[in-house]
């Protein structure tokens, strides 16, 4: 049948894709293996809890008295569609050596292989726990027959949702590929989308966006998957008509999803995509920065900015610690005002992020041109100065604004606000110097896969962790001392005013952070000056 993949070819392609994925996973770093293992352990540990919740609420679902009966399939369906569309755009919607496959087998067979392999990747982490939870449903209602229909409902729902999400993702990928604007600024657009997602989480607005979608799914035939799951349970409030209709509908929607996936994939692969005009940039041209830093250091700074502009996706790791800020930010949102802890917390984070921007992997960021840089006559002191300047010139204004604006809006005293402002001025440069020294001790030269077609060099986990610990333990003294609670407690213990605690804490914190920066800066200079071509 035209448009329908050959199952034999599709199965072989899917198996090959899964083997390639497994080999790539095995070739990852120990850190990556640890992260994957942690995710597997987390899912495994959550499975008994999910099963218990299903067991405890099984009878109310069967009796039709629980909203969970319609919420569960709606939630699973929406999450599966969104996750599938997202991963299709980034990873599972294309194949390595595509031209070789397309000259060997029809495109529809390649799509069939991608669909099968993608389902394993998308649903592999949450379908098994749902199947195990079916045991809880059967046990909760005391009807072993539920073990027959519940797994069918789970597989039908996830497969149908997956085959809806895949063509949606392919349409998005195709549309993005036809835009020269997107091709030019795709890194910045991706970073912006991630920041928008974080904003939804920080402001507790995610349900505002997802809630109406899930409620619409609950009011649709998606809720009938509950009838399919309970149809074999005697006495259940389930309709055989709805169960049969949703099962037949799943088959029909799945078939349309496969055909749509084939059609859109063919358009995406065979149509010419848009490409932005390449604009040449002289990264070494002079400017006012040369007169301030000197030409070599200014060249290093401009080169760092140019790399970030060309590949902003490599700076996403700087945003990850924002998750730690959820508590303080959400507390302020809930209180309707800036709390006393928020200015110091965000000032410290802004300084930390400043250091991590360009200086945390000074050797690895040079990549293949590191030997050229090391032998070009640029001294290690000039390289470190350029990296520190590149970071500080970007991050210091942000740190100052956060410290002053949030400090004024908060209940902090004027002395504490002034101390935070001083910290916002000084700490970013110290952070960048500490980052350069730590990063020089733990360089990372290997690229990390961000998407199927994009690899970038990011700092090592050791650099990330050591830098974070060193800087927070030192600079944290300067910002933490501005808290009214800390000032009050230490003032009572030491017999001094809170203003003295604020100023003394700032001085001690800056002194400790400055000492760390001196040691780290010297280490970074030695690393560059002592570099040899063999590493």
FENWO-V840746 format. One record per residue. N is the residue number from 1. PHI is phi as a letter, one per 20 degrees, with the letter a starting at -180 (* if undefined). D_CENTER is the distance of its C-alpha to the mean C-alpha in Angstrom with 1 decimal. Layout:
N,PHI,D_CENTER / N,PHI,D_CENTER
//
This chain:
1,*,40.9 / 2,g,39.3 / 3,n,35.5 / 4,e,35.3 / 5,f,33.7 / 6,f,36.0 / 7,f,34.9 / 8,f,36.1 / 9,f,34.3 / 10,f,31.1 / 11,f,31.2 / 12,f,31.8 / 13,f,28.9 / 14,f,26.6 / 15,f,27.9 / 16,f,27.5 / 17,f,23.8 / 18,f,23.1 / 19,f,25.1 / 20,f,23.3 / 21,f,19.9 / 22,f,21.6 / 23,f,23.0 / 24,f,19.8 / 25,f,18.3 / 26,f,21.5 / 27,e,21.3 / 28,f,17.9 / 29,f,18.2 / 30,f,19.3 / 31,f,16.1 / 32,f,14.2 / 33,f,17.1 / 34,f,16.8 / 35,f,13.2 / 36,f,14.4 / 37,f,17.6 / 38,f,16.2 / 39,f,14.4 / 40,f,17.8 / 41,f,19.7 / 42,f,17.8 / 43,f,18.5 / 44,f,22.0 / 45,f,22.6 / 46,f,21.6 / 47,g,23.9 / 48,f,27.1 / 49,f,26.0 / 50,f,25.2 / 51,f,28.5 / 52,f,30.3 / 53,f,29.1 / 54,f,30.3 / 55,f,33.5 / 56,f,34.2 / 57,d,33.7 / 58,f,35.1 / 59,f,38.6 / 60,f,37.5 / 61,f,35.5 / 62,f,38.5 / 63,f,40.8 / 64,m,38.6 / 65,e,38.3 / 66,d,34.5 / 67,f,31.9 / 68,f,29.5 / 69,g,31.5 / 70,e,30.0 / 71,f,26.7 / 72,f,25.5 / 73,f,26.0 / 74,f,24.7 / 75,f,21.4 / 76,f,21.1 / 77,f,22.1 / 78,f,19.8 / 79,f,16.6 / 80,f,17.8 / 81,f,18.6 / 82,f,15.3 / 83,f,13.2 / 84,f,15.9 / 85,f,16.0 / 86,f,12.3 / 87,f,12.6 / 88,f,16.0 / 89,f,15.0 / 90,e,12.5 / 91,c,14.4 / 92,e,17.1 / 93,e,19.1 / 94,b,20.7 / 95,c,22.5 / 96,f,23.4 / 97,l,26.9 / 98,g,27.1 / 99,f,30.5 / 100,f,32.0 / 101,f,31.2 / 102,f,32.4 / 103,e,35.7 / 104,d,36.2 / 105,c,35.4 / 106,f,35.0 / 107,g,31.6 / 108,f,31.8 / 109,f,31.9 / 110,f,28.8 / 111,f,27.1 / 112,g,28.5 / 113,f,27.1 / 114,f,23.6 / 115,f,24.0 / 116,f,25.2 / 117,f,22.6 / 118,f,19.7 / 119,f,21.1 / 120,f,21.2 / 121,f,17.5 / 122,f,16.4 / 123,e,19.1 / 124,f,19.7 / 125,e,17.6 / 126,d,19.1 / 127,f,22.4 / 128,g,24.2 / 129,f,23.7 / 130,f,25.0 / 131,f,27.9 / 132,f,28.6 / 133,f,28.6 / 134,f,31.3 / 135,f,33.5 / 136,f,32.9 / 137,f,34.0 / 138,f,37.1 / 139,f,38.0 / 140,f,37.5 / 141,e,39.9 / 142,m,42.1 / 143,c,42.2 / 144,g,41.2 / 145,f,41.4 / 146,f,38.0 / 147,f,36.7 / 148,e,37.9 / 149,e,36.3 / 150,f,33.1 / 151,f,31.5 / 152,f,32.8 / 153,f,31.1 / 154,f,27.7 / 155,f,27.9 / 156,f,29.4 / 157,f,26.8 / 158,f,23.7 / 159,f,25.4 / 160,f,26.5 / 161,f,23.1 / 162,f,21.5 / 163,f,24.4 / 164,e,23.8 / 165,f,20.1 / 166,f,20.7 / 167,f,23.2 / 168,f,21.3 / 169,f,18.3 / 170,f,21.0 / 171,f,22.7 / 172,f,19.6 / 173,f,19.1 / 174,f,22.9 / 175,f,23.0 / 176,f,20.4 / 177,f,22.3 / 178,e,25.5 / 179,d,24.4 / 180,f,25.2 / 181,f,23.4 / 182,f,20.1 / 183,f,20.9 / 184,f,21.6 / 185,d,18.7 / 186,f,15.9 / 187,f,13.7 / 188,f,14.4 / 189,f,14.1 / 190,f,10.6 / 191,f,9.6 / 192,f,11.9 / 193,f,10.5 / 194,f,7.1 / 195,f,9.5 / 196,f,11.7 / 197,f,9.5 / 198,f,9.2 / 199,f,12.9 / 200,f,13.7 / 201,f,12.5 / 202,f,14.3 / 203,e,17.4 / 204,l,17.6 / 205,d,17.9 / 206,f,15.7 / 207,f,18.9 / 208,f,20.8 / 209,e,19.0 / 210,e,18.7 / 211,g,22.0 / 212,g,24.4 / 213,f,22.8 / 214,f,23.2 / 215,f,26.6 / 216,f,27.6 / 217,f,26.7 / 218,f,28.8 / 219,e,31.7 / 220,d,31.5 / 221,f,32.8 / 222,g,29.4 / 223,f,30.9 / 224,f,33.7 / 225,f,31.7 / 226,f,32.8 / 227,f,36.4 / 228,f,35.7 / 229,f,34.3 / 230,d,37.4 / 231,f,40.1 / 232,e,41.5 / 233,e,41.8 / 234,f,45.4 / 235,n,45.6 / 236,f,42.0 / 237,e,41.5 / 238,c,40.3 / 239,d,41.8 / 240,f,42.7 / 241,f,42.8 / 242,f,39.2 / 243,f,38.1 / 244,f,39.9 / 245,f,38.7 / 246,f,35.0 / 247,f,35.5 / 248,f,37.4 / 249,f,34.8 / 250,f,32.0 / 251,f,34.1 / 252,f,34.8 / 253,f,31.2 / 254,f,30.0 / 255,f,32.7 / 256,f,31.9 / 257,f,28.2 / 258,f,29.2 / 259,f,31.6 / 260,f,29.2 / 261,f,26.5 / 262,f,29.3 / 263,f,30.6 / 264,f,27.4 / 265,f,26.3 / 266,f,29.8 / 267,f,29.5 / 268,f,26.1 / 269,f,27.4 / 270,e,31.0 / 271,f,30.7 / 272,f,30.3 / 273,e,27.0 / 274,e,27.0 / 275,c,26.4 / 276,f,26.4 / 277,f,29.3 / 278,f,28.6 / 279,d,29.5 / 280,f,31.0 / 281,c,30.2 / 282,e,32.4 / 283,f,30.0 / 284,d,33.1 / 285,f,35.1 / 286,f,36.6 / 287,a,36.0 / 288,f,36.6 / 289,f,34.0 / 290,f,36.4 / 291,f,39.1 / 292,e,36.9 / 293,e,35.1 / 294,n,37.4 / 295,f,36.6 / 296,f,34.8 / 297,f,32.4 / 298,f,31.9 / 299,f,31.2 / 300,f,28.4 / 301,f,26.8 / 302,f,27.1 / 303,f,25.8 / 304,f,22.6 / 305,f,22.2 / 306,f,23.0 / 307,f,20.4 / 308,f,17.7 / 309,f,19.2 / 310,f,19.4 / 311,c,15.9 / 312,f,13.7 / 313,f,10.5 / 314,f,11.5 / 315,e,11.2 / 316,f,7.5 / 317,f,7.9 / 318,f,10.4 / 319,e,8.4 / 320,g,6.8 / 321,f,10.4 / 322,g,10.8 / 323,g,10.3 / 324,f,13.6 / 325,e,15.2 / 326,g,15.0 / 327,g,18.5 / 328,g,20.3 / 329,f,19.0 / 330,f,19.7 / 331,f,23.1 / 332,f,24.0 / 333,f,23.2 / 334,f,25.2 / 335,f,28.0 / 336,m,28.2 / 337,b,28.5 / 338,f,27.0 / 339,f,27.4 / 340,f,28.9 / 341,e,25.9 / 342,f,23.4 / 343,g,24.9 / 344,f,25.0 / 345,f,21.5 / 346,f,19.9 / 347,f,22.4 / 348,f,21.5 / 349,f,17.7 / 350,f,18.7 / 351,f,20.9 / 352,f,18.5 / 353,f,15.9 / 354,g,19.0 / 355,f,19.8 / 356,f,16.5 / 357,g,16.4 / 358,c,19.1 / 359,d,21.0 / 360,e,18.9 / 361,b,19.7 / 362,f,23.0 / 363,e,24.6 / 364,f,21.7 / 365,f,20.8 / 366,f,24.3 / 367,m,23.9 / 368,f,27.1 / 369,e,28.9 / 370,g,28.8 / 371,g,32.4 / 372,f,33.4 / 373,f,31.9 / 374,f,33.5 / 375,d,36.9 / 376,e,36.9 / 377,n,38.7 / 378,f,35.8 / 379,f,36.1 / 380,g,33.4 / 381,f,34.1 / 382,f,33.5 / 383,f,30.2 / 384,f,28.9 / 385,f,30.4 / 386,f,28.7 / 387,f,25.2 / 388,f,26.0 / 389,f,27.4 / 390,g,24.5 / 391,f,22.1 / 392,f,24.7 / 393,f,25.8 / 394,e,22.4 / 395,e,21.4 / 396,f,24.8 / 397,g,25.6 / 398,f,22.4 / 399,f,23.3 / 400,f,26.9 / 401,f,26.2 / 402,f,23.9 / 403,f,26.6 / 404,f,29.6 / 405,f,28.5 / 406,f,26.8 / 407,f,29.6 / 408,f,32.3 / 409,f,30.8 / 410,e,30.6 / 411,e,33.6 / 412,f,33.5 / 413,f,36.8 / 414,f,37.5 / 415,f,37.7 / 416,f,34.2 / 417,f,32.8 / 418,f,34.8 / 419,f,33.4 / 420,f,29.8 / 421,f,30.7 / 422,f,32.1 / 423,f,29.1 / 424,f,26.9 / 425,e,29.3 / 426,e,29.6 / 427,f,26.5 / 428,g,24.1 / 429,f,26.6 / 430,f,27.1 / 431,f,23.4 / 432,f,23.2 / 433,f,26.3 / 434,f,25.0 / 435,f,21.8 / 436,f,24.1 / 437,f,26.3 / 438,f,23.7 / 439,f,21.9 / 440,f,25.3 / 441,e,26.0 / 442,c,22.9 / 443,f,22.3 / 444,c,20.0 / 445,d,21.3 / 446,f,19.5 / 447,f,16.9 / 448,d,13.5 / 449,f,12.7 / 450,e,9.7 / 451,c,11.6 / 452,g,15.1 / 453,d,16.9 / 454,c,14.9 / 455,c,14.9 / 456,c,14.6 / 457,e,15.9 / 458,c,13.7 / 459,f,15.4 / 460,f,16.4 / 461,f,15.3 / 462,f,18.9 / 463,f,18.8 / 464,g,15.7 / 465,f,17.4 / 466,f,20.9 / 467,f,20.3 / 468,f,18.5 / 469,f,21.4 / 470,f,24.1 / 471,f,23.1 / 472,f,22.4 / 473,f,25.7 / 474,e,27.7 / 475,f,26.4 / 476,f,25.6 / 477,f,29.4 / 478,f,29.9 / 479,e,27.5 / 480,f,28.1 / 481,f,31.9 / 482,e,31.5 / 483,f,30.8 / 484,g,34.0 / 485,f,33.9 / 486,f,33.7 / 487,f,36.4 / 488,f,38.6 / 489,f,38.4 / 490,f,38.9 / 491,f,41.6 / 492,f,43.5 / 493,f,43.3 / 494,e,44.3 / 495,m,46.7 / 496,c,45.2 / 497,f,43.8 / 498,f,40.1 / 499,f,40.4 / 500,f,41.4 / 501,f,38.5 / 502,g,36.1 / 503,f,37.8 / 504,f,38.3 / 505,f,34.7 / 506,f,33.5 / 507,f,36.1 / 508,f,35.3 / 509,f,31.5 / 510,f,32.0 / 511,f,34.6 / 512,f,32.4 / 513,f,29.4 / 514,f,31.9 / 515,f,33.4 / 516,f,30.1 / 517,f,29.5 / 518,f,33.0 / 519,f,32.5 / 520,f,29.1 / 521,f,30.4 / 522,f,33.4 / 523,f,31.4 / 524,f,29.2 / 525,f,32.5 / 526,f,34.1 / 527,f,31.3 / 528,f,31.7 / 529,f,35.5 / 530,e,35.8 / 531,f,33.6 / 532,c,35.4 / 533,f,34.7 / 534,e,34.4 / 535,n,31.7
//
